[in-house]
């Protein structure tokens, strides 16, 4: 049994949007440790959403 509780790991913010939620989403999306591919999938999905939004009142993220 463990003597002490492990320290919480600090999640670094996303390099493009600067948001921790994006990093957490990409980490859950990641398969076999391919984080760069997960970032590519996420950013292309956001680009698709931005292209389909008619107005710029609300951001895609």
N, C-alpha and C positions, 0 to 999 in steps of 0.2 A: 504494500500500500504506500502511496505517496506521502511524504512528510509534509510538504507545503503545497499550496495551490500554485499552479503555473501562472506566470504573468500573462496578461492579455497582450496579444500581438497588435501593434498599431498598424492599421491598414493605410497605405500611402494613397493619396488622392490620384485621380486619373490625370495623365499628362496633358490631355487636350482640354477637357472641361473642368479639371480641378475639383472633381466631386468624388467622394469616397463611395457613394452608392454605385457609381459606374464601375469602379474597381471590384466591388463585391459582386455585382452582376456578372462581370466578365470572369471572375474566379469561379462562379457557379456554372457558367457556360463552358468553361475550359474542359477539354477532353484530352487525356493522356499528357498533360502538362504543356499543351500547345497554346500558350497565352497570347502570342502574337496573332495567331489565326483567330482566336476568340475576339481580340480587339478589332481585327479586320471585319469580321462578321457584324459586330456591334456597330461600328462606325458606318458600314455600308447600309445597315438597316436604318440608322438615324438619317443618313443622307436621303434614303428613299422616302422616309416620313416627311422630311423637310420639303422635298420636291412635290409631294402630294398635298401639303397644307396650302390652302388658297390664301390665307392671310398670315401675317407675321405678328399677330397680337400675342399669341402664346408660343413660347419656344418649344421645340421638339423634345427637349430634355427637361 
